[in-house]
Amino acid sequence: MPAYYFWGDDDFALQQAIHTLRQRTLDQAWASFNYDVISAEAASSPTQALNQAMTPPFGQGQRLVWLQNTGLGQRCPEPTLAEFERTLPHLPDTTVLLLTSATKPDGRAKFTKFFKTWGEIREFATIAPWKTDQIRQQVVTVAQGRGMSLEPATIDLLAEAVGNDTRQLHLELEKLALYWGSRLHPIPPAVAAELVTVSTQTSLKLAQAIKQGDTPTALALVNDLLDRNEPALRIVATLVSQFRLWLWLKVLIQDGVQSDAEVAAAAEVANPKRIYFLKQEVRSLTLAQLHRSLPLLLELESDLKQGRDERATLHTKVIELCQGLRPGGAS
């Protein structure tokens, strides 16, 4: 298919896909003649990209035209849409047209519907850190793409170690591939434990420490996350999502909902088998504790958005949260 629309905020995964597409499309000896990168800043950029896409390649290989950071998936003027409708159906096989954006294209927009007919839209969005099933599947997918076989426990170890960090996942798999070589049997977890950095702290671990009222561990995790340049607002977003899930689960349990499948559907948990473990997580918490936690988290988010010092603000609110959730510290 000669037309692609790549979107998402996982910049590493997106750049990897662009690199693969470039390697597949261009003859490296003629790449400088047939590789056009066009910024979407100018209003005429889409027209320029389409004109270049209709230009035959010079020498061997195909032509690759890349329109960067486009907003056409969100807003496409009628004249530009008309140009795409006129050009895409007749795009030559010698050209690959690539559009990229950090933002998801609007599925209701005419441009998006039309592009799906004549091209392919691919998502490269960062997986939310609490979506552990998707993170595990990403480990499987990337490993398979590299021709690597992993034991199930090794997959779990990698998912825990790297979280949603796609760049780190590729680095760790490359390390394992170099060590394991051409051996045919799957890589065991003992080997991965020796080679993979498993000390990566996540916002989910922070949520667990807060839930247990473990102030020293929670503060250490905050420092570790900030020292690794994890955005403070992203940390808070994970905490808010996790505490909302715990609150929703506790409400359903107290309302007498027994079926794990019903609880999973109501709480929007993809895997019903996860409900058993989530129930264990909220067993020690009261509904009142969870109700009090969310306003504190929303205050934390507001303070950070107002530009207050990230480390000091996180420390203060984390201490308050731990005090409210410490066993025996709240009714």
C-alpha positions in Angstrom: 0.0 0.0 0.0 1.7 3.3 -1.1 0.1 5.7 1.5 0.5 5.6 5.3 -0.6 7.7 8.2 1.5 7.0 11.3 0.3 8.6 14.6 1.1 8.4 18.3 3.2 9.7 21.1 5.6 6.7 21.3 8.2 8.5 19.3 10.7 5.6 19.5 8.3 3.1 18.0 7.1 5.5 15.4 10.7 6.3 14.3 11.5 2.6 14.2 8.6 2.1 11.8 9.7 5.0 9.7 13.2 3.6 9.5 11.8 0.2 8.4 9.7 1.9 5.8 12.6 3.9 4.5 14.9 0.9 4.3 12.2 -1.1 2.4 11.4 1.7 0.0 14.6 3.4 -1.0 17.6 2.2 -2.9 20.4 3.5 -0.6 22.5 4.5 -3.5 19.8 6.8 -4.7 18.2 7.8 -1.4 19.4 11.4 -1.4 17.5 11.9 -4.7 14.3 10.1 -3.7 13.7 11.0 -0.1 11.6 14.1 0.5 10.9 15.3 4.1 8.3 18.1 4.2 7.3 20.0 7.3 3.6 20.6 7.7 4.1 24.2 9.0 3.4 25.8 5.7 -0.2 25.8 4.4 1.1 24.6 1.0 2.9 21.6 2.5 0.1 19.0 1.6 0.1 20.2 -2.0 3.9 20.1 -2.1 3.9 16.5 -0.7 1.3 15.4 -3.2 3.2 16.9 -6.1 6.4 15.2 -5.0 4.6 11.9 -4.6 3.5 12.1 -8.2 7.1 12.7 -9.4 8.9 9.5 -10.7 11.9 8.4 -8.7 15.4 9.1 -10.0 17.5 6.1 -10.7 16.8 2.8 -8.8 14.3 2.1 -6.1 11.1 4.0 -5.1 10.5 7.6 -3.9 9.5 8.2 -0.3 7.7 11.4 0.6 7.2 12.2 4.3 4.8 14.9 5.4 5.8 15.5 9.1 3.6 16.6 12.0 0.5 17.0 9.9 -2.8 18.2 11.4 -4.9 16.9 8.5 -6.3 14.1 10.6 -7.9 16.7 12.9 -8.7 19.4 10.4 -8.5 19.3 6.6 -9.6 22.2 4.5 -12.0 21.3 1.7 -9.5 22.3 -1.1 -6.8 20.1 0.5 -9.2 17.2 0.8 -10.2 17.6 -2.8 -6.5 17.4 -3.8 -6.1 14.2 -1.8 -9.2 12.7 -3.4 -7.9 13.6 -6.8 -4.3 12.3 -6.2 -4.3 9.3 -3.8 -6.2 6.9 -6.1 -3.6 7.6 -8.8 -0.5 7.4 -6.6 2.1 5.5 -8.6 3.5 2.3 -7.3 7.0 3.9 -7.5 6.1 6.3 -4.6 5.3 5.8 -0.9 3.6 8.7 0.8 3.9 8.9 4.6 2.0 11.3 6.9 2.9 11.5 10.6 1.2 13.1 13.6 1.4 12.8 17.4 -2.4 13.1 17.6 -5.0 10.5 16.7 -6.8 11.3 13.5 -10.5 12.0 13.9 -12.4 8.9 12.8 -15.5 11.0 11.9 -13.6 13.4 9.6 -13.9 13.1 5.8 -10.2 13.1 5.4 -9.7 10.1 7.8 -12.5 8.1 6.1 -11.1 8.8 2.7 -7.5 8.0 3.7 -8.5 4.6 5.1 -9.9 3.7 1.7 -6.6 4.4 -0.2 -4.0 4.1 2.6 -3.2 2.5 6.0 -3.4 4.2 9.4 -1.1 2.8 12.1 -1.1 3.7 15.8 2.1 4.2 17.8 0.6 5.5 21.1 2.3 4.9 24.4 0.6 2.1 26.3 -0.9 3.3 29.6 1.3 1.9 32.4 -1.6 0.2 34.1 -2.6 -1.7 31.0 -0.3 -4.6 31.9 -1.9 -7.1 29.4 -1.1 -4.7 26.5 2.5 -4.2 27.8 3.0 -7.9 28.0 1.6 -8.3 24.4 4.0 -5.6 23.2 6.9 -7.6 24.6 5.6 -10.7 22.7 5.2 -8.7 19.5 8.6 -7.0 19.5 10.3 -10.3 20.4 8.6 -12.1 17.6 9.5 -9.3 15.2 13.2 -9.9 16.1 12.8 -13.7 15.7 13.2 -14.3 19.5 11.5 -16.9 21.5 10.8 -16.2 25.2 9.5 -18.4 28.0 6.2 -17.0 29.5 8.0 -16.1 32.8 10.6 -14.2 30.7 7.9 -12.2 29.1 6.5 -11.3 32.5 9.9 -10.3 33.7 10.5 -8.0 30.8 7.0 -6.5 31.0 7.7 -5.7 34.7 11.2 -4.4 34.0 10.6 -2.0 31.1 6.9 -1.1 31.5 5.7 0.9 28.6 9.2 2.2 27.6 9.5 0.9 24.0 13.1 2.1 23.6 14.2 0.2 26.8 12.3 -2.9 25.5 14.3 -2.9 22.3 17.6 -2.4 24.1 16.9 -5.2 26.5 15.8 -7.6 23.8 18.9 -6.7 21.8 21.1 -7.5 24.8 19.3 -10.9 25.3 19.6 -11.7 21.5 23.4 -11.0 21.5 23.9 -13.2 24.6 21.5 -16.1 23.5 22.8 -16.3 20.0 21.3 -18.9 17.7 20.1 -21.3 20.4 16.7 -22.6 19.4 14.9 -23.1 22.7 13.2 -20.1 24.4 15.2 -17.7 26.6 14.5 -18.7 30.3 13.8 -16.1 33.0 17.0 -16.9 34.9 19.0 -15.6 31.9 16.8 -12.5 31.6 17.1 -11.8 35.3 20.9 -11.7 35.0 21.0 -9.4 32.0 17.9 -7.2 32.1 17.7 -4.1 34.4 14.7 -4.9 36.5 15.0 -2.1 39.0 12.9 0.3 36.9 10.4 2.0 39.2 7.0 2.7 37.8 4.1 4.9 38.9 2.1 1.8 39.5 4.6 0.8 42.2 4.2 4.2 43.7 0.4 3.7 43.8 1.0 0.4 45.6 3.3 2.0 48.1 0.8 4.8 48.8 -2.0 2.3 49.2 0.0 0.5 51.8 0.7 3.8 53.6 4.5 3.1 53.2 5.7 6.7 53.2 9.5 6.1 53.0 9.1 3.7 50.0 6.7 6.1 48.3 9.0 9.1 48.6 11.9 7.1 47.4 9.9 6.0 44.3 8.9 9.7 43.7 12.6 10.6 43.7 13.5 7.8 41.4 10.8 8.6 38.9 11.7 12.3 38.8 15.5 11.5 38.6 14.7 9.4 35.5 12.9 12.4 34.0 9.4 10.9 34.3 7.0 13.8 33.8 5.3 14.7 37.1 1.9 15.1 35.4 2.2 11.6 33.8 2.9 10.2 37.3 -0.2 11.8 38.7 -2.3 10.6 35.7 -1.3 7.1 36.5 -2.1 7.5 40.2 -5.5 9.1 39.4 -6.4 6.2 37.1 -5.3 3.5 39.5 -7.1 5.1 42.5 -10.3 5.6 40.4 -10.1 1.9 39.4 -9.7 0.9 43.1 -12.6 3.1 44.1 -14.9 1.9 41.4 -14.0 -1.7 42.3 -14.7 -1.1 46.0 -18.1 0.5 45.1 -19.1 -2.5 43.0 -18.1 -5.0 45.7 -20.0 -3.1 48.4 -23.0 -3.0 46.0 -23.0 -6.8 46.0 -21.8 -7.4 42.5 -20.4 -11.0 42.7 -19.5 -12.0 39.1 -15.9 -11.1 38.1 -17.1 -10.7 34.5 -19.7 -8.1 35.6 -17.2 -6.3 37.7 -14.7 -6.3 34.8 -17.3 -5.0 32.4 -18.4 -2.2 34.7 -14.8 -1.2 35.7 -13.6 -1.4 32.0 -11.0 -4.1 32.9 -10.2 -6.0 29.7 -9.2 -9.2 31.4 -11.8 -10.5 33.9 -9.1 -12.8 35.5 -7.4 -9.7 36.8 -10.4 -8.9 39.0 -9.4 -11.5 41.6 -6.1 -9.8 42.1 -7.6 -6.3 42.2 -10.0 -7.5 44.9 -7.1 -8.5 47.0 -5.5 -5.1 46.5 -8.5 -3.2 47.8 -9.4 -5.6 50.6 -7.5 -3.6 53.2 -9.0 -0.2 52.0 -12.2 1.4 53.0 -14.5 3.2 50.7 -14.0 6.4 52.8 -10.2 6.2 52.4 -10.5 5.9 48.6 -13.0 8.8 48.5 -10.6 11.0 50.4 -7.7 10.1 48.2 -9.0 11.3 44.9 -9.5 15.0 45.9 -5.9 15.0 47.2 -4.7 13.7 43.8 -6.7 16.3 41.9 -5.3 19.0 44.2 -1.8 17.6 43.3 -2.6 17.8 39.6 -3.9 21.3 39.9 -0.8 22.4 41.9 1.6 21.0 39.3 -0.3 22.7 36.4 0.1 26.0 38.3 3.8 25.6 38.1 4.7 24.6 41.7 7.9 22.8 42.3 7.4 19.2 41.2 9.5 17.3 43.8 8.3 19.3 46.8 4.7 19.2 45.7 4.7 15.5 45.0 6.4 14.8 48.4 3.8 16.8 50.3 0.8 15.2 48.7 2.3 11.7 48.8 2.9 12.0 52.6 -0.8 13.2 53.0 -2.0 10.2 50.9 0.1 7.7 52.8 -1.1 9.0 56.1 -4.7 8.7 55.0 -4.2 5.1 53.7 -1.9 3.7 56.4 -3.6 0.7 58.0 -5.3 1.8 61.1 -4.8 5.4 60.1 -8.2 6.0 58.7 -11.7 4.7 59.3 
